[in-house]
Amino acid sequence: MKKWIYIILITGGLYYLYANRPLRETHQATLYFAATGEVANEETMALEHWQKLRFRNFLVATTLSDMDQFNLVSYGFLNRVTIVDKDWTKRALGLLPPLDRSPH
């Protein structure tokens, strides 16, 4: 009987984590708000610089990484998004100059 209770508790916990993982739109809205201070709308979500990002879903956590620069932009867990590269959106929107990754 205890075994079934443990199985139900673990399954319920995993389902809760899965149901509350942040989606791509949440990552994008958080990045846009952090860069501009404005709430993202449908037009800003459709901009082409979002296409450079790769969304990965790990069932209970999600990440958003830049395919061109090979760096992690944000990660999320339990409907919370943590921004790793705080200047990515500003560079993508043209508010900051692009990174110079050429060897010196």
DRENLOVO-146902 format. One line per 2 residues: number of its first residue (from 1); their letters; for each residue x, y, z of C-alpha. Coordinates in Angstrom, 1 decimal, padded with zeros to 4 digits. Example, Ala and Ser with C-alpha at 12.3 -4.5 7.8 and 13.67 -1.06 7.14 Angstrom:
% DRENLOVO-146902
1) as) 012.3 -004.5 007.8; 013.7 -001.1 007.1
***
This chain:
% DRENLOVO-146902
1) mk) 000.0 000.0 000.0; 002.8 002.4 000.8
3) kw) 004.4 001.7 -002.5; 001.3 002.9 -004.3
5) iy) 001.1 006.1 -002.2; 004.7 006.9 -003.1
7) ii) 004.1 006.2 -006.8; 001.0 008.5 -006.7
9) li) 002.9 011.2 -004.9; 005.9 011.1 -007.3
11) tg) 003.6 011.0 -010.3; 001.6 013.9 -009.0
13) gl) 004.7 015.9 -008.3; 006.1 015.3 -011.7
15) yy) 002.8 016.2 -013.3; 002.8 019.5 -011.3
17) ly) 006.3 020.3 -012.5; 005.4 019.5 -016.1
19) an) 002.2 021.5 -016.0; 004.0 024.6 -014.6
21) rp) 007.0 024.8 -016.8; 007.4 028.1 -018.7
23) lr) 006.7 028.0 -022.4; 008.6 029.8 -025.2
25) et) 006.2 032.7 -025.1; 006.9 033.2 -021.4
27) hq) 010.7 033.3 -022.1; 010.2 035.8 -024.9
29) at) 007.9 038.1 -022.9; 010.3 038.1 -020.0
31) ly) 013.3 038.9 -022.2; 011.4 041.7 -024.0
33) fa) 010.2 043.2 -020.7; 013.7 043.1 -019.2
35) at) 015.2 044.8 -022.2; 012.6 047.5 -022.9
37) ge) 010.4 047.7 -019.8; 007.3 047.3 -022.0
39) va) 004.9 044.4 -022.1; 005.3 042.2 -025.2
41) ne) 002.4 042.1 -027.7; 001.7 040.0 -030.8
43) et) 003.8 042.2 -033.0; 006.9 042.0 -030.8
45) ma) 006.5 038.3 -030.5; 006.5 038.0 -034.3
47) le) 009.8 039.8 -034.8; 012.4 037.8 -036.7
49) hw) 015.1 037.9 -034.0; 013.1 035.4 -032.0
51) qk) 013.7 032.9 -034.8; 017.4 032.8 -033.8
53) lr) 016.5 031.2 -030.5; 016.2 027.5 -029.9
55) fr) 013.6 026.4 -027.3; 014.3 023.2 -025.5
57) nf) 011.8 021.4 -023.3; 013.2 019.1 -020.6
59) lv) 009.7 018.1 -019.3; 010.1 020.0 -016.0
61) at) 012.4 022.8 -017.1; 012.9 024.8 -020.3
63) tl) 015.7 026.7 -021.9; 016.1 029.3 -024.6
65) sd) 019.5 029.5 -026.4; 021.0 031.5 -029.2
67) md) 021.8 029.3 -032.2; 024.3 031.8 -033.7
69) qf) 026.3 032.6 -030.6; 025.9 029.2 -028.9
71) nl) 025.0 030.6 -025.5; 022.2 030.2 -023.1
73) vs) 019.8 033.1 -023.0; 017.4 032.0 -020.3
75) yg) 016.1 029.0 -018.5; 012.8 028.4 -016.7
77) fl) 011.5 026.2 -014.0; 008.1 026.3 -012.2
79) nr) 006.8 029.3 -014.3; 009.8 031.3 -013.4
81) vt) 012.2 032.5 -016.1; 015.8 033.4 -015.2
83) iv) 017.7 035.5 -017.7; 021.3 034.4 -018.2
85) dk) 022.3 036.8 -021.0; 020.7 040.1 -020.0
87) dw) 021.9 042.0 -023.0; 020.7 039.5 -025.7
89) tk) 017.4 041.2 -026.4; 019.0 044.7 -026.4
91) ra) 021.5 043.5 -029.0; 018.8 041.8 -031.1
93) lg) 016.6 044.9 -031.1; 019.6 047.1 -032.0
95) ll) 019.7 048.9 -028.7; 023.3 047.7 -028.1
97) pp) 026.1 047.0 -030.6; 026.6 043.3 -031.4
99) ld) 029.2 041.3 -029.6; 032.6 041.1 -031.2
101) rs) 033.6 037.4 -030.9; 036.5 037.6 -033.3
103) ph) 039.9 036.5 -031.9; 042.2 039.4 -031.2
***
